[in-house]
Amino acid sequence: MLAIQKGIPLPAASHELDALSLALRALDVGDSVLVPDEDLNYRAVRVRAAKLGRSGEKKFSTRREGTGTRVWRVPLNPTDDLA
């Protein structure tokens, strides 16, 4: 059985994911952002970009780059120009 505990404070939320979400929302098609590994690992960055992309309004592509992950905003339709 699990014990119910009262008065345990909730830890502060991680701000790295919030900062990444804000950066991804601000990207225009063709823009990119480099997220250092010390801020977030590759998988966390890919998951965040995928979740934001599920809205159907934006699409992202990620690649490892040195000691970080670069995220590009790409066109929704692959035949659209990047400019």
Steps between C-alpha positions, in 0.01 A plus 500: 500500500619852423524751782328837454727786601391857569699823485759388245578805279486463124846555342539786257434414137792466259545824305717349225200341328301820533783700344528249216126510434511879480797489263334241275178701483697810394683329211407590144540246219874462433603621847679273746604487863792309655424339837816404693506150650556648847158669471301206359595168349431405139194290578333770711549755223355264235198420720428868562524584129276205410237598757492857378484378141192286570288815499524485120603864478877451510751234405854451629809300412779417748863400454790441735762772466818479703400504866140600442186456297396740225130542425382651172151617418412347165203555267186298571489402136837369370440667162483849660811720481707554813504876445 
